[in-house]
Amino acid sequence: MLTLHALRIELGKSYRGTIDLLSEMPGILEEIGLTRLPHYTVLRTWFGRISMKTWRAFLGRSAEKRTGHASIDATGFDRDQPSRHYANRTSYRVRALKVTALVDVETLYITDIHCTTTKKHDAKIGPQVARRNAADLRSLAADRGYDSKAFRDELRGYGVRPLIKHRIYSSLDHAHNARMDSDRYHQRSMSETVFSSIKRTLGSAVRARSWHLEFREMVLKAAVYNLRRSVRFP
């Protein structure tokens, strides 16, 4: 099921369209190890049935190469426009999904994804993502949106070097920023490069209708991006 859903994202098709297209690709089915395809409704059901923990594990395994030097940044993905009837019936109001990605700045693999439909501040999201990946990190670069003494102290407690610019309130903040490793810090722009690549190749919107399925879809998009990269740069 993980493979079929990854192919669905790669092909950019609906559940029904994916099954119809794969039915004409016996070579692909043989490679996967399937003798017959499930009904498209079964594919749709399993997308929500597979736990987020499993999707995150799939994403982690897809990031083959990691150096421990990472950056964190956020962008918006459109929530695919539903019909007006559906929007009124389900109170579907938020039109964008805020997606925060942890990216290895040297290999450009995505190692973790955080999604929210709220206006949660970056300084609150950053520690949550870093906490999940602290064992694999050596340094973490982020812009001023993640400026927080508590966040820096927490990273140092994990043995991770924080590369987060200070907001300028005094000459001391200028001094802190001047002492930062500028080459390593400026690699944080790799997050923007990764987001741009995903939007160009896999789309800038999520199709799922409920927020919990949209979160799964974004994690799966990140995993497919990693798999595409591993094929292009083995």
C-alpha positions in Angstrom: 0.0 0.0 0.0 2.9 2.4 0.7 4.3 1.7 -2.7 0.9 2.2 -4.5 0.3 5.5 -2.7 3.8 6.7 -3.5 3.1 5.9 -7.2 -0.2 7.8 -6.9 1.7 10.9 -5.8 4.4 10.4 -8.5 1.8 10.0 -11.2 -0.4 12.8 -10.0 -3.5 10.8 -10.4 -6.7 10.2 -8.4 -7.2 6.9 -6.6 -9.3 5.6 -9.5 -6.9 7.0 -12.1 -3.9 5.4 -10.4 -5.5 1.9 -10.5 -6.6 2.3 -14.1 -3.2 3.4 -15.2 -1.3 0.7 -13.3 -3.5 -2.0 -14.7 -1.9 -1.2 -18.0 1.6 -1.6 -16.6 2.3 -5.3 -15.9 6.0 -4.6 -15.6 5.4 -2.2 -12.7 3.1 -4.7 -11.0 5.7 -7.4 -11.3 8.3 -5.2 -9.8 6.1 -4.4 -6.9 5.2 -8.0 -6.4 1.4 -7.8 -7.1 -0.6 -10.3 -9.2 -3.7 -8.1 -9.1 -4.5 -4.5 -8.1 -6.9 -3.6 -5.3 -10.1 -1.7 -6.0 -9.6 2.0 -5.9 -11.9 2.3 -2.8 -9.6 0.0 -1.0 -6.6 2.2 -1.9 -8.5 5.2 -0.6 -9.5 3.5 2.7 -5.9 2.4 3.4 -4.6 5.9 3.0 -6.3 6.9 6.2 -5.9 3.6 7.9 -2.1 3.6 7.8 -0.9 5.5 10.9 1.0 8.7 10.8 3.8 6.9 12.7 4.2 4.6 9.7 4.1 7.4 7.2 6.9 9.2 9.2 8.9 6.0 9.3 8.6 5.7 5.5 9.8 9.3 5.2 12.7 8.6 7.5 13.8 5.5 5.5 13.5 7.4 2.2 16.2 10.0 3.4 19.1 7.7 2.7 22.0 10.2 3.2 22.2 12.5 6.2 25.1 14.6 7.4 23.4 16.0 10.5 23.7 19.6 9.3 20.1 20.7 8.8 17.9 23.7 8.2 14.3 24.3 9.1 11.8 26.5 7.2 8.1 26.7 6.4 6.0 27.4 3.3 2.3 27.2 2.4 0.6 24.5 0.3 -2.9 25.2 -1.1 -5.7 23.1 0.1 -7.4 21.9 -3.1 -10.6 24.0 -3.6 -13.6 21.9 -2.7 -17.1 22.5 -3.9 -19.1 25.3 -2.2 -21.6 22.8 -0.9 -18.8 20.7 0.7 -17.2 23.8 2.2 -20.5 24.9 3.8 -21.3 21.5 5.1 -18.0 20.9 6.8 -17.0 24.5 7.8 -14.0 24.2 5.4 -12.5 27.6 5.8 -8.7 27.5 5.9 -7.3 27.6 2.4 -3.6 27.0 3.1 -1.6 24.3 4.9 1.5 25.5 6.7 4.3 23.0 6.1 7.5 23.0 8.0 10.4 20.8 6.7 13.6 19.7 8.2 16.2 19.5 5.4 19.7 18.1 5.3 21.5 21.1 3.8 24.2 19.0 2.1 22.2 16.1 0.7 18.9 18.0 0.3 16.9 15.1 1.7 13.8 15.9 3.8 14.1 14.2 7.2 10.9 15.4 8.8 7.7 17.3 8.1 5.3 19.2 10.4 1.9 20.4 9.2 -0.7 22.7 10.6 -3.8 24.5 9.5 -3.4 27.1 12.4 -1.3 30.2 12.6 1.1 28.5 15.1 4.4 30.5 15.4 7.6 29.1 14.0 9.3 29.4 17.4 6.7 26.9 18.7 7.0 24.5 15.8 10.8 24.4 15.7 11.4 22.8 19.1 8.8 20.1 18.3 10.5 19.1 15.1 14.1 19.3 16.6 13.1 17.2 19.6 12.0 14.4 17.3 15.3 14.4 15.4 17.8 15.6 18.0 19.8 12.3 17.9 20.5 12.8 14.2 21.4 16.5 14.3 24.8 18.3 14.6 23.7 21.8 13.6 20.4 23.5 12.8 20.0 26.7 10.8 16.9 28.8 10.8 15.8 32.4 10.1 14.7 35.0 12.7 11.2 33.5 12.8 12.7 30.8 15.0 14.5 33.2 17.3 14.0 32.0 20.9 16.5 31.7 23.7 14.6 28.6 25.0 14.9 27.0 21.6 18.6 27.6 21.4 19.2 26.3 24.9 17.2 23.2 24.2 19.3 22.5 21.0 22.5 23.0 23.0 21.2 20.6 25.6 20.9 18.0 22.8 24.4 18.7 21.6 23.1 20.5 18.5 24.7 23.7 17.3 22.0 26.4 16.8 22.5 28.7 13.8 19.5 31.0 14.3 19.7 34.7 13.7 18.8 37.0 16.6 16.2 39.7 16.1 18.0 43.0 16.5 17.1 44.8 19.7 20.5 45.8 20.9 24.2 45.9 19.9 24.5 42.5 21.7 22.2 40.9 19.1 24.4 42.3 16.3 27.4 40.7 18.1 25.7 37.3 18.3 24.9 37.4 14.6 28.4 38.5 13.6 29.9 35.5 15.4 27.8 33.0 13.6 29.3 30.7 11.0 27.9 32.6 8.0 28.7 29.8 5.4 26.8 27.2 7.4 24.0 29.6 8.2 23.4 30.6 4.6 22.9 27.0 3.6 19.4 27.3 5.2 18.3 28.6 1.8 18.4 24.9 0.7 15.0 24.5 2.4 13.6 27.0 -0.1 15.2 25.0 -3.0 13.6 21.8 -1.7 10.1 23.4 -1.4 10.4 24.8 -4.9 11.3 21.4 -6.3 8.4 19.7 -4.6 5.9 22.4 -5.9 7.2 22.2 -9.4 7.3 18.4 -9.7 4.6 17.1 -7.3 2.2 20.1 -7.1 1.7 23.1 -4.8 -1.7 21.8 -3.4 -2.9 18.9 -1.4 -6.0 17.0 -2.6 -7.3 15.4 0.5 -10.4 16.8 2.1 -9.7 16.4 5.8 -6.8 17.9 7.7 -5.4 14.5 9.0 -5.3 13.1 5.4 -3.7 16.3 4.2 -0.9 15.8 6.8 -0.4 12.3 5.5 -0.3 13.5 1.9 2.4 16.1 2.7 4.6 13.5 4.4 4.1 11.2 1.4 5.0 14.0 -1.0 8.2 14.5 1.0 9.0 10.8 0.8 8.4 10.7 -2.9 10.7 13.7 -3.4 13.4 11.8 -1.5 12.9 8.7 -3.6 13.1 10.7 -6.8 16.3 12.3 -5.5 17.9 9.0 -4.6 17.2 7.7 -8.2 18.7 10.8 -9.8 21.7 11.1 -7.4 22.4 7.5 -6.2 
